Amino acid sequence: MTKRPKLRTRENANRICELLGEGHTLRQVARQLGCDYSAILHWVREDQEAGGTFSHQYARARESGYELMADELVEISDSDCTVDGEPNNALVQQARLRVDTRKWMLSKMLPKRYGDRIATEITGDASAPLVIELVPVAPRPRLEADVEAAGAGEAAAIPLRAITSR
């Protein structure tokens, strides 16, 4: 029985981070090291809990890989989608899928930089106090089951007709 080489070495940590920073997936990195990707993730979690440096190095490498992915978006968008000088719909759809997948990943992995921005603007006199007013809303119709459950203390079958609130 041959013994597997030790995963948690400084050389492997550097290699993992180098490959991730070049845009390789964690699965590709694990295959190159001859281990399972979950072993690398376990190492990162344990290192983070212990306050080690590998988890920080890993996070920076992941971010670099995602930035590289963002650069790929332009290359994919600018790629030629023609065959014999004619537009090829299959190539266009493939490029669109590749771009959309990368955009979605970037919006989830680096939301502050690539996520959807939602801005809330409050206008008015900057020196005046901010007043938030609660406005009453008309009560929603209650279902018969709501009334029965409130009275009996147990859930009842939901009827198909609504009744007015009391």
C-alpha positions in Angstrom: 0.0 0.0 0.0 1.5 3.3 -1.1 1.1 6.2 1.2 -0.3 9.5 -0.2 2.0 12.5 0.0 1.1 15.0 2.7 -1.3 17.7 1.5 -0.7 20.4 4.1 2.7 21.7 3.1 3.9 25.3 2.4 4.7 24.2 -1.2 1.1 22.9 -1.8 -0.4 26.0 -0.2 1.6 28.1 -2.6 0.7 25.9 -5.6 -3.0 25.9 -4.7 -3.1 29.7 -4.5 -1.0 30.1 -7.6 -3.4 27.9 -9.6 -6.5 29.5 -8.2 -5.1 33.0 -9.0 -4.6 31.8 -12.6 -8.3 31.1 -12.8 -8.3 27.3 -12.3 -11.3 25.8 -10.5 -10.8 24.2 -7.1 -11.6 20.8 -8.7 -8.9 21.3 -11.3 -6.4 22.2 -8.6 -7.4 19.2 -6.5 -6.9 16.9 -9.4 -3.4 18.3 -10.0 -2.5 17.7 -6.4 -4.1 14.2 -6.4 -6.6 15.0 -3.6 -10.3 15.8 -3.2 -11.4 19.4 -3.3 -13.1 18.9 0.0 -9.7 18.2 1.6 -8.5 21.7 0.5 -11.7 23.4 1.8 -11.3 21.5 5.1 -7.7 22.8 5.3 -8.9 26.4 4.6 -11.6 26.2 7.3 -9.2 24.7 9.9 -6.6 27.3 9.1 -9.1 30.1 9.4 -10.3 28.9 12.8 -6.6 28.7 13.9 -5.9 32.2 12.7 -3.3 30.9 10.1 -2.1 32.6 7.0 -3.2 30.0 4.4 -6.9 31.0 4.6 -6.0 34.6 3.8 -3.7 33.6 1.0 -6.5 31.3 -0.3 -9.1 34.2 -0.2 -6.7 36.6 -2.1 -6.0 33.9 -4.7 -9.7 33.2 -5.2 -10.4 36.9 -5.6 -7.6 37.2 -8.2 -9.1 34.2 -10.1 -12.5 36.0 -10.1 -10.9 39.2 -11.4 -9.3 37.1 -14.2 -12.8 35.7 -14.9 -14.1 39.3 -15.3 -11.3 40.0 -17.8 -12.4 36.9 -19.8 -15.9 38.4 -20.2 -14.5 40.9 -22.7 -12.5 38.3 -24.6 -15.5 36.0 -24.9 -17.8 38.9 -26.0 -15.2 40.0 -28.6 -14.7 36.4 -29.9 -15.6 35.6 -33.5 -18.9 33.8 -33.8 -18.8 33.1 -37.5 -18.2 30.0 -39.6 -17.0 30.6 -43.2 -17.8 34.3 -42.8 -21.4 33.7 -41.8 -22.8 34.2 -38.2 -23.2 30.9 -36.4 -26.1 30.9 -34.0 -24.7 28.0 -32.0 -21.5 29.9 -31.4 -23.4 33.0 -30.4 -25.5 31.1 -27.9 -22.4 29.3 -26.5 -20.7 32.7 -26.0 -23.8 34.1 -24.4 -24.0 31.2 -22.0 -20.3 31.5 -21.1 -20.7 35.3 -20.4 -24.0 34.9 -18.4 -22.5 32.1 -16.3 -19.4 34.2 -15.4 -21.5 37.3 -14.7 -23.7 35.4 -12.4 -20.7 33.8 -10.6 -19.0 37.2 -10.2 -22.2 38.8 -8.8 -22.3 36.1 -6.1 -18.6 35.8 -5.3 -17.8 39.5 -5.4 -21.1 41.2 -4.8 -19.7 44.5 -3.7 -17.9 44.9 -7.0 -20.0 43.0 -9.5 -23.4 42.6 -7.8 -26.5 44.6 -8.6 -26.5 47.9 -6.8 -29.6 49.1 -5.1 -29.4 52.8 -4.1 -31.7 54.5 -1.7 -31.8 58.2 -1.8 -33.4 60.5 0.8 -33.9 64.0 -0.4 -34.9 67.1 1.6 -33.3 69.5 4.0 -30.1 68.0 5.4 -30.4 70.0 8.6 -34.0 68.9 9.3 -34.5 65.7 11.3 -35.5 62.6 9.5 -39.1 61.6 10.2 -40.5 58.2 9.5 -44.2 58.0 9.5 -46.1 54.7 9.9 -49.2 54.7 7.9 -52.1 52.3 8.7 -52.9 49.8 6.0 -56.3 48.2 5.4 -56.5 44.8 7.1 -56.3 41.8 4.8 -59.3 39.5 4.6 -58.9 36.7 7.0 -59.6 33.1 6.1 -62.1 31.1 8.0 -59.2 28.9 9.1 -57.5 31.9 10.7 -60.5 32.6 12.8 -61.0 29.0 13.8 -57.3 28.6 14.6 -57.3 31.8 16.7 -60.3 30.5 18.6 -59.5 26.8 19.0 -55.7 27.2 19.3 -55.2 24.6 16.5 -54.7 24.7 12.8 -57.9 23.9 10.8 -58.4 23.1 7.1 -58.1 26.1 4.9 -61.5 26.9 3.3 -61.9 28.3 -0.2 -63.9 31.4 0.8 -62.6 34.4 2.6 -64.4 36.2 5.4 -64.1 39.8 6.4 -62.0 40.8 9.4 -63.6 41.7 12.6 
